Amino acid sequence: MMATTHALVGVLIGLGVLATVPEAGGPVLLAAALGGAFPDLDVLAVHRRTLHFPVGYAALAASSALSALVLPAWMAIAAATFFAAAAVHAATDVFGGGLELRPWEATSDRALYDHLRGRWRPPRRWIRYDGAPEDFMLALAVGLPSFAALDGNARLGVVALLGISAAYAAFRRPLVDGGETLVGLLPASVLRLIPETLIEDLR
């Protein structure tokens, strides 16, 4: 799934938290969106392995909630929401496509690394690949309730995430061909400045 879809799921989780503790305010929504997107930062390392820890994040969410007993409530709740959104992201990636360069070809058997069992879990492909039409529809499904519930900058943030999702979904497949062409044209001196994990499949 797209990082923006995960972020929008996070916002929806944040709204659920605010329905219970409205005094936590904006920091909870921001933490939820960031937590929803956070695991995908491992695209700079081993994607869907380095920062994808469903059980670990769930444990951190629980311990952060308990820390409300000693920390300011808004800080503990924001931390718990961040980790809860990250846990949902990490757990649900198995329902997407694999890690191949062109996931619509369905050639990879790796969707999410299971740290408890020490092996990769195969993709279920309910959402065939990040940026697939059904991925964008999911982004809409979780984004529209947040759009309706929020106002001001928070609503603009939801609109921005939906706009990025639409653009990415529209150009997802051409981006691969364009990336391969671009990497082929760039001089070695420039390629050395780009993390290898971002371009190794495009070479």
C-alpha positions in Angstrom: 0.0 0.0 0.0 1.0 3.6 -0.5 2.7 5.4 2.4 -0.1 8.0 2.0 -2.8 5.3 2.5 -1.0 4.2 5.7 -0.8 7.8 6.8 -4.6 8.3 6.2 -5.3 5.1 8.2 -3.2 6.6 10.9 -5.3 9.8 10.9 -8.5 7.7 11.2 -6.9 5.9 14.2 -6.1 9.4 15.7 -9.7 10.5 15.3 -10.8 7.4 17.2 -8.4 8.3 20.0 -9.6 11.9 20.1 -13.2 10.7 20.3 -12.1 9.2 23.7 -9.7 11.9 24.8 -10.5 15.1 22.9 -8.2 17.1 25.1 -5.2 15.4 23.5 -5.7 17.7 20.5 -3.7 18.2 17.3 -0.5 16.4 18.4 -2.4 13.1 18.4 -3.5 13.5 14.8 0.0 14.5 13.7 1.5 11.6 15.6 -1.0 9.2 14.1 -0.2 10.3 10.5 3.5 10.1 11.1 3.2 6.7 12.8 1.2 5.4 9.9 3.9 6.4 7.4 6.9 5.7 9.6 7.7 2.0 8.8 8.1 2.8 5.1 11.3 4.8 5.9 13.0 1.4 5.7 12.9 1.8 2.0 16.4 3.3 2.7 17.5 -0.1 4.2 15.6 -3.4 3.7 12.1 -2.5 2.9 9.4 -4.2 5.0 11.9 -5.7 7.3 14.1 -3.0 8.9 11.2 -1.0 10.4 8.3 -3.3 10.1 7.6 -4.7 13.6 3.8 -5.2 14.2 4.2 -6.9 17.6 7.0 -4.5 18.7 5.0 -1.4 17.9 1.9 -2.8 19.6 3.9 -3.4 22.7 5.3 0.2 22.5 1.8 1.5 22.0 0.6 -0.3 25.2 3.6 0.8 27.3 3.2 4.4 26.0 -0.4 4.4 27.1 0.6 3.2 30.5 3.2 6.0 30.7 0.3 8.5 30.9 0.5 7.8 34.6 3.8 9.6 34.9 4.1 11.7 31.7 1.9 14.6 30.5 -1.2 12.9 29.2 -1.1 14.5 25.7 2.5 13.3 25.2 1.8 9.7 26.3 -1.3 9.5 24.2 0.4 10.9 21.1 3.2 8.4 21.5 0.7 5.5 21.9 -1.1 6.6 18.9 2.1 6.9 16.8 3.0 3.3 17.7 -0.5 2.0 17.2 -0.6 3.5 13.7 2.9 2.0 13.0 1.7 -1.4 14.2 -1.3 -1.3 11.9 0.9 -0.3 9.0 3.4 -3.1 9.6 0.7 -5.7 10.1 -1.3 -4.9 7.0 1.5 -4.8 4.4 1.1 -8.5 4.1 -2.2 -7.9 2.3 -0.5 -6.0 -0.4 1.8 -7.0 -3.3 5.4 -8.2 -3.2 8.7 -6.4 -3.3 9.5 -6.8 -7.0 10.1 -3.7 -9.2 6.9 -4.3 -11.0 4.6 -5.8 -8.4 1.7 -6.0 -10.8 3.5 -8.9 -12.4 3.2 -10.8 -9.1 6.6 -12.5 -9.3 7.8 -12.0 -5.7 7.0 -14.2 -2.7 8.1 -11.6 -0.2 5.6 -9.2 1.3 6.6 -8.7 5.0 9.4 -10.1 7.1 8.2 -12.0 10.1 10.8 -11.3 12.8 9.3 -13.8 15.2 9.6 -16.7 12.8 12.7 -15.4 10.9 11.2 -15.7 7.5 9.4 -13.7 4.8 5.6 -13.9 4.6 4.1 -14.2 1.1 1.9 -11.4 -0.3 -1.8 -11.9 -0.2 -2.4 -9.3 -2.9 -5.8 -8.1 -1.7 -4.3 -4.8 -2.9 -2.2 -5.9 -5.8 0.5 -3.3 -5.5 1.1 0.1 -4.0 -0.6 2.7 -6.2 -3.1 0.2 -7.6 -6.6 1.4 -8.2 -7.9 -0.5 -5.2 -5.1 1.2 -3.1 -6.4 4.6 -4.1 -10.0 3.5 -3.4 -8.9 2.5 0.1 -7.1 5.8 0.6 -10.4 7.5 -0.3 -12.4 5.3 1.9 -10.3 6.1 5.0 -9.6 9.7 4.0 -13.1 11.0 3.3 -14.4 10.4 6.9 -11.3 12.3 8.2 -12.0 15.1 5.7 -15.6 15.3 6.9 -14.6 15.3 10.6 -11.7 17.8 10.5 -11.3 21.4 9.5 -8.5 23.9 9.1 -5.0 22.7 8.5 -5.8 19.2 9.5 -8.4 19.0 6.7 -5.9 20.5 4.3 -3.4 17.8 5.3 -5.9 15.1 4.4 -6.6 16.8 1.1 -2.8 16.9 0.4 -2.5 13.2 1.2 -5.4 12.3 -1.1 -3.9 14.5 -3.9 -0.5 12.8 -3.6 -2.3 9.4 -3.6 -4.2 10.2 -6.8 -1.0 11.5 -8.6 1.0 8.4 -7.5 -1.7 6.0 -8.5 -2.1 7.7 -11.9 1.6 7.5 -12.7 2.7 4.4 -10.7 3.5 2.2 -13.7 5.2 4.8 -15.9 7.3 5.8 -12.9 9.2 2.5 -13.1 10.1 2.8 -16.8 11.0 6.5 -16.2 13.1 5.6 -13.2 15.0 3.0 -15.2 15.6 5.5 -18.0 16.8 8.2 -15.6 19.2 5.9 -13.7 20.6 4.8 -17.1 21.3 8.4 -18.0 22.8 9.7 -14.7 26.6 9.8 -14.4 28.2 7.6 -11.8 29.2 10.6 -9.8 25.5 11.4 -9.2 24.5 7.8 -8.7 27.0 7.5 -5.8 25.0 10.2 -4.0 21.8 8.2 -4.1 21.2 5.4 -1.5 21.8 2.1 -3.3 18.6 0.6 -2.0 16.6 3.2 -3.9 18.1 2.5 -7.3 19.4 -1.1 -7.2 16.3 -2.5 -8.9 16.4 0.2 -11.6 19.9 -0.5 -12.8 
